[in-house]
Amino acid sequence: MENMMKVVYIKSPGNIQILEEPIPTPKKGEALLKVKYCGICGSDVAVYKGKQPFATYPRIPGHEFSAEIVSIENNGLGLREGMLVTANPYFNCGHCYPCRKGNINCCVNNETMGVQRNGSFAQYITMPIHRIYSGEGLDAKILAQIEPFCIGFHAVNRANVKEKEKVLVFGAGAIGIFAMLSAKLKGADVYIADMLQSRLEVARALGANNTLNLTQVDLDKAIYEITEGNGMDVVVEAVGAPKSFLSAINSVAFSGKIVLIGNGTKEVTFNQSVLVKKELNIYGSRNSLPNDFRQLIKLAKDGLVDTEKIVTDIYNFEDCVQAFLELVNNPGDHLKVLLKFND
């Protein structure tokens, strides 16, 4: 194995460079991984655009990935050289109040790969062994989608979605569709709303009970008809826009639940009495937990989740500039974009 590799750096907003540097040497408790595929997340695009407030530069982006284990210590996790794996990219401190309570996804000092620390857009990376999960024989392209799937899965678990409940998801991007799939796994009737028909068609093909094109339907009327005037049992907000947040409050049933995944950047003004009047349960959802990874990998292995239709584009990592420009300039045309780093 050569001792040099290629790495994607965002040197400054709008400036991507591919550089060569030595393949990293794993420390005690780490494994050396040969990266296969990486997904481009919205946070990576935000770092590229200079819109991610926690990012510093230069930064290696990326936290959604699959990889092959090149070298690893003896461990009790069943991980061996040659296995295809994925990993948990949220580095928690272990000593803050949420960490001490076991809520490591809410670590006060969280560092996510690609944002506060260097990420996975490299031909080789090292990872702490305890963060690595066996891919259980899954295809590398599927494994690269487990982390974003976990975001929607964790949100649906937060709301404790139940069989036959009516669930509305705002946003048919990758995270919204993953939330839709997660709610379907619970046996819920799931509806998904977006302004882009192409995304809604993917959601329908993946099992949405119905789709709502917000440019064509009267949302209030549609919700009334779907729920016989009761409102949705659960609403998942996966956009982060003030309008969708307010629509979530309006669409949910009395005593219903709202889960917020979307990272809002604008303030929202509303009368808080509506939360009291409807006795709403509102949950924030951040990152995911180790068990989310393990459960989803098993569900994928058992053929209970289908992510193939979500991948709209695969680029060689050396064409990453083109991939980022497409996502910036034509975001509606691309649902999930993967970069290929190694065969």
ZAKOLGU-838811 format. One record per residue (C-alpha): x, y, z; residue number from 1. Coordinates in Angstrom, 3 decimals. Example, Ala and Ser with C-alpha at 12.3 -4.5 7.8 and 13.67 -1.06 7.14 Angstrom:
<pts>
{{12.300,-4.500,7.800},1};
{{13.670,-1.060,7.140},2};
</pts>
This chain:
<pts>
{{0.000,0.000,0.000},1};
{{1.348,3.416,-0.951},2};
{{1.865,5.742,1.973},3};
{{0.138,8.740,0.363},4};
{{-3.561,9.417,-0.222},5};
{{-5.816,12.088,-1.686},6};
{{-7.970,14.231,0.577},7};
{{-10.744,16.737,-0.176},8};
{{-10.326,20.030,1.671},9};
{{-12.639,23.011,1.792},10};
{{-9.850,25.544,2.209},11};
{{-12.278,28.451,2.595},12};
{{-15.908,29.062,1.608},13};
{{-16.328,28.213,-2.071},14};
{{-12.782,26.866,-2.394},15};
{{-12.358,23.092,-2.664},16};
{{-8.944,21.534,-3.222},17};
{{-7.806,17.933,-3.529},18};
{{-4.469,17.484,-1.799},19};
{{-2.084,14.635,-1.127},20};
{{-0.985,13.765,2.378},21};
{{0.289,10.716,4.231},22};
{{-2.131,7.921,5.063},23};
{{-2.885,8.317,8.778},24};
{{-1.459,5.933,11.344},25};
{{-4.069,4.607,13.789},26};
{{-3.476,5.231,17.474},27};
{{-4.219,2.781,20.251},28};
{{-7.929,1.947,20.119},29};
{{-8.312,3.107,16.508},30};
{{-8.706,1.312,13.179},31};
{{-7.478,2.320,9.739},32};
{{-10.337,2.479,7.239},33};
{{-10.299,2.592,3.436},34};
{{-13.205,4.858,2.536},35};
{{-15.622,3.549,-0.110},36};
{{-18.493,6.042,-0.451},37};
{{-19.384,9.301,1.264},38};
{{-22.696,11.121,1.130},39};
{{-22.765,14.889,0.740},40};
{{-24.914,16.186,3.588},41};
{{-26.584,19.572,3.871},42};
{{-24.040,20.445,6.552},43};
{{-21.220,19.803,4.048},44};
{{-22.897,22.169,1.595},45};
{{-23.242,24.729,4.399},46};
{{-19.504,24.462,5.140},47};
{{-18.791,24.935,1.430},48};
{{-21.044,28.011,1.293},49};
{{-19.649,29.473,4.514},50};
{{-23.052,29.148,6.199},51};
{{-22.108,26.634,8.904},52};
{{-21.452,28.707,12.063},53};
{{-19.484,25.975,13.855},54};
{{-17.060,25.220,11.002},55};
{{-13.471,26.389,10.838},56};
{{-11.163,26.251,7.826},57};
{{-9.455,24.464,6.246},58};
{{-11.834,21.569,6.836},59};
{{-12.176,18.043,5.459},60};
{{-15.954,17.610,5.069},61};
{{-18.020,14.450,5.326},62};
{{-19.619,12.253,7.976},63};
{{-21.871,9.862,6.026},64};
{{-19.640,7.042,4.828},65};
{{-18.875,3.392,4.259},66};
{{-15.397,1.911,4.474},67};
{{-13.317,-1.271,4.527},68};
{{-11.254,-2.095,7.594},69};
{{-7.568,-2.113,6.619},70};
{{-6.088,-2.729,10.060},71};
{{-7.602,-3.120,13.501},72};
{{-6.631,-4.380,16.942},73};
{{-8.165,-7.464,18.481},74};
{{-11.535,-6.374,19.811},75};
{{-14.688,-7.748,21.354},76};
{{-16.965,-6.291,18.690},77};
{{-16.361,-8.898,16.004},78};
{{-14.681,-6.350,13.738},79};
{{-11.989,-7.734,11.441},80};
{{-9.766,-6.626,8.594},81};
{{-11.562,-6.691,5.251},82};
{{-15.048,-6.023,6.671},83};
{{-17.252,-3.285,5.223},84};
{{-18.398,-0.944,7.973},85};
{{-19.876,2.422,8.802},86};
{{-19.382,4.553,11.906},87};
{{-20.873,7.053,14.330},88};
{{-19.425,10.483,13.397},89};
{{-20.565,12.474,16.469},90};
{{-17.744,12.775,18.977},91};
{{-19.089,13.359,22.479},92};
{{-16.963,14.503,25.413},93};
{{-18.173,11.889,27.905},94};
{{-18.189,14.199,30.930},95};
{{-20.855,16.891,30.354},96};
{{-24.306,16.572,31.966},97};
{{-26.085,14.975,28.953},98};
{{-23.201,12.523,28.441},99};
{{-23.298,11.496,32.089},100};
{{-27.040,10.822,31.681},101};
{{-26.419,8.670,28.601},102};
{{-27.764,11.230,26.136},103};
{{-24.511,11.301,24.184},104};
{{-26.209,12.592,21.022},105};
{{-26.906,15.824,22.946},106};
{{-23.330,16.339,24.148},107};
{{-22.749,19.989,25.048},108};
{{-19.276,19.764,23.506},109};
{{-20.251,17.641,20.495},110};
{{-17.836,17.611,17.555},111};
{{-19.261,16.253,14.311},112};
{{-16.938,15.013,11.602},113};
{{-16.775,17.489,8.744},114};
{{-17.785,20.440,10.920},115};
{{-15.861,20.830,14.179},116};
{{-13.289,18.161,13.237},117};
{{-12.006,16.711,9.986},118};
{{-14.332,14.332,8.219},119};
{{-14.450,11.372,5.888},120};
{{-13.750,12.917,2.446},121};
{{-10.422,11.113,2.171},122};
{{-9.222,7.830,0.736},123};
{{-8.224,6.644,4.220},124};
{{-9.268,7.710,7.711},125};
{{-8.800,6.449,11.259},126};
{{-11.724,5.883,13.626},127};
{{-12.052,4.834,17.258},128};
{{-12.961,1.150,17.199},129};
{{-15.950,1.599,19.539},130};
{{-17.563,3.939,16.970},131};
{{-17.420,1.421,14.127},132};
{{-20.370,-0.794,13.187},133};
{{-20.235,-3.956,11.112},134};
{{-22.063,-3.556,7.826},135};
{{-23.425,-7.109,8.131},136};
{{-22.650,-7.752,4.467},137};
{{-24.571,-4.718,3.145},138};
{{-23.505,-2.970,-0.045},139};
{{-21.135,-0.044,0.490},140};
{{-23.581,2.422,-1.094},141};
{{-26.289,1.395,1.385},142};
{{-23.903,1.648,4.340},143};
{{-23.037,5.224,3.353},144};
{{-26.716,6.096,3.887},145};
{{-27.102,4.585,7.349},146};
{{-26.019,7.753,9.190},147};
{{-28.525,10.118,7.515},148};
{{-31.201,7.428,7.845},149};
{{-30.437,7.400,11.576},150};
{{-31.377,11.095,11.789},151};
{{-34.933,10.413,10.608},152};
{{-35.117,7.154,12.544},153};
{{-34.096,8.830,15.801},154};
{{-36.682,11.588,15.286},155};
{{-39.500,9.093,14.757},156};
{{-38.395,7.204,17.864},157};
{{-38.470,10.477,19.816},158};
{{-42.161,10.824,18.955},159};
{{-42.855,7.175,19.788},160};
{{-44.828,6.781,16.564},161};
{{-47.353,3.952,16.761},162};
{{-49.125,1.671,14.322},163};
{{-52.036,3.274,12.410},164};
{{-51.165,6.787,13.567},165};
{{-51.340,9.441,10.884},166};
{{-47.951,11.100,10.371},167};
{{-47.148,14.127,8.217},168};
{{-43.556,14.888,7.197},169};
{{-42.676,18.371,5.987},170};
{{-39.767,18.124,3.546},171};
{{-39.089,15.364,1.017},172};
{{-35.334,15.740,1.031},173};
{{-33.231,12.756,2.043},174};
{{-33.786,13.263,5.788},175};
{{-37.531,13.758,5.364},176};
{{-37.817,10.608,3.257},177};
{{-35.770,8.677,5.798},178};
{{-38.184,9.916,8.492},179};
{{-41.091,8.805,6.308},180};
{{-39.562,5.343,5.904},181};
{{-38.932,5.139,9.649},182};
{{-42.564,5.957,10.424},183};
{{-43.688,3.345,7.877},184};
{{-41.589,0.789,9.751},185};
{{-43.736,1.562,12.803},186};
{{-46.889,0.789,10.821},187};
{{-48.045,4.411,10.573},188};
{{-49.929,5.992,7.684},189};
{{-47.433,8.549,6.420},190};
{{-47.993,11.617,4.267},191};
{{-45.194,13.836,3.012},192};
{{-45.311,17.467,1.860},193};
{{-42.873,19.360,-0.338},194};
{{-42.796,21.903,-3.156},195};
{{-40.833,19.704,-5.568},196};
{{-42.839,17.095,-7.439},197};
{{-39.763,15.063,-8.368},198};
{{-38.976,14.448,-4.698},199};
{{-42.575,13.617,-3.913},200};
{{-42.575,11.006,-6.661},201};
{{-39.593,9.294,-5.021},202};
{{-41.393,9.384,-1.680},203};
{{-44.497,7.847,-3.255},204};
{{-42.408,5.113,-4.900},205};
{{-40.878,4.319,-1.502},206};
{{-44.223,3.852,0.185},207};
{{-45.715,7.185,1.254},208};
{{-49.473,6.807,1.691},209};
{{-49.909,10.059,-0.168},210};
{{-47.944,13.161,-1.114},211};
{{-48.878,16.827,-0.855},212};
{{-47.411,19.278,-3.353},213};
{{-47.507,22.553,-1.439},214};
{{-47.619,24.557,-4.669},215};
{{-50.810,22.805,-5.771},216};
{{-52.919,21.890,-2.740},217};
{{-54.718,23.734,0.022},218};
{{-52.834,22.208,2.950},219};
{{-55.497,22.933,5.589},220};
{{-58.207,21.386,3.415},221};
{{-56.055,18.338,2.626},222};
{{-55.265,17.705,6.301},223};
{{-58.927,18.087,7.196},224};
{{-59.923,15.500,4.587},225};
{{-57.151,13.034,5.449},226};
{{-57.839,13.129,9.184},227};
{{-61.621,13.751,9.124},228};
{{-60.968,17.092,10.772},229};
{{-58.899,15.715,13.652},230};
{{-55.391,16.733,12.582},231};
{{-52.263,14.625,12.318},232};
{{-51.163,12.487,15.260},233};
{{-47.501,13.306,14.575},234};
{{-45.855,15.959,12.404},235};
{{-42.161,15.755,11.546},236};
{{-40.588,19.053,10.484},237};
{{-37.540,18.313,8.318},238};
{{-37.156,21.693,6.607},239};
{{-36.134,24.224,9.242},240};
{{-38.262,27.038,7.791},241};
{{-40.582,29.288,9.807},242};
{{-43.530,28.556,7.504},243};
{{-43.225,24.783,7.853},244};
{{-42.912,25.081,11.641},245};
{{-46.105,27.117,11.826},246};
{{-47.801,24.711,9.426},247};
{{-46.769,21.848,11.695},248};
{{-48.489,23.499,14.664},249};
{{-51.591,24.082,12.567},250};
{{-51.656,20.561,11.092},251};
{{-51.169,18.523,14.260},252};
{{-54.078,17.198,16.288},253};
{{-54.977,18.376,19.762},254};
{{-52.655,16.443,22.147},255};
{{-50.482,15.586,19.127},256};
{{-46.730,15.506,18.716},257};
{{-44.311,17.604,16.657},258};
{{-40.706,16.541,16.052},259};
{{-38.227,19.128,14.797},260};
{{-35.281,17.888,12.730},261};
{{-34.693,20.857,10.433},262};
{{-32.088,23.357,11.575},263};
{{-33.814,26.718,11.402},264};
{{-31.794,29.847,10.714},265};
{{-34.613,32.392,11.089},266};
{{-36.688,33.409,14.065},267};
{{-40.365,32.397,14.232},268};
{{-43.119,34.493,15.786},269};
{{-46.282,32.815,17.029},270};
{{-48.712,32.945,19.914},271};
{{-47.574,30.348,22.424},272};
{{-51.118,29.885,23.693},273};
{{-51.785,27.532,20.766},274};
{{-49.333,25.081,22.363},275};
{{-51.320,25.262,25.586},276};
{{-54.707,25.116,23.877},277};
{{-53.783,22.005,21.911},278};
{{-51.607,20.583,24.725},279};
{{-48.900,19.795,22.184},280};
{{-45.801,17.695,22.739},281};
{{-42.879,19.239,20.873},282};
{{-39.588,17.382,20.573},283};
{{-36.255,18.491,19.263},284};
{{-34.219,15.739,17.617},285};
{{-30.449,15.912,17.341},286};
{{-28.005,13.411,15.835},287};
{{-28.699,9.777,16.778},288};
{{-27.645,7.057,19.194},289};
{{-25.481,3.945,18.761},290};
{{-28.511,1.696,18.938},291};
{{-30.085,3.606,16.021},292};
{{-27.140,2.522,13.863},293};
{{-27.345,-1.087,14.986},294};
{{-31.113,-1.324,14.500},295};
{{-31.064,0.241,11.028},296};
{{-28.228,-1.957,9.800},297};
{{-30.228,-5.003,10.903},298};
{{-33.404,-3.691,9.257},299};
{{-31.506,-3.075,6.024},300};
{{-29.926,-6.522,6.189},301};
{{-33.386,-8.056,6.639},302};
{{-34.622,-6.187,3.555},303};
{{-37.109,-4.054,5.484},304};
{{-35.779,-0.698,4.263},305};
{{-35.064,0.392,0.688},306};
{{-32.653,3.261,0.067},307};
{{-31.700,2.578,-3.545},308};
{{-34.098,5.141,-5.059},309};
{{-32.841,7.914,-2.776},310};
{{-29.391,8.012,-4.424},311};
{{-29.743,10.283,-7.443},312};
{{-26.067,10.839,-8.307},313};
{{-22.677,9.191,-7.783},314};
{{-19.509,11.180,-8.548},315};
{{-15.883,10.203,-8.368},316};
{{-14.405,12.170,-5.473},317};
{{-12.094,13.984,-7.884},318};
{{-15.225,15.551,-9.403},319};
{{-16.357,16.871,-6.029},320};
{{-16.321,20.502,-7.177},321};
{{-18.937,19.694,-9.817},322};
{{-20.985,17.776,-7.241},323};
{{-20.991,20.683,-4.788},324};
{{-21.829,23.232,-7.483},325};
{{-24.780,21.097,-8.600},326};
{{-26.077,20.904,-5.036},327};
{{-25.679,24.656,-4.562},328};
{{-27.150,25.725,-7.901},329};
{{-29.740,22.993,-8.516},330};
{{-30.606,21.532,-5.106},331};
{{-34.032,20.323,-6.170},332};
{{-32.570,18.018,-8.818},333};
{{-30.497,15.957,-6.401},334};
{{-31.851,13.944,-3.489},335};
{{-28.777,12.087,-2.201},336};
{{-25.365,12.523,-3.817},337};
{{-22.554,10.062,-3.112},338};
{{-18.824,10.485,-3.738},339};
{{-16.837,7.353,-4.584},340};
{{-13.383,7.277,-2.992},341};
{{-12.162,3.706,-3.587},342};
{{-13.269,0.602,-5.467},343};
</pts>
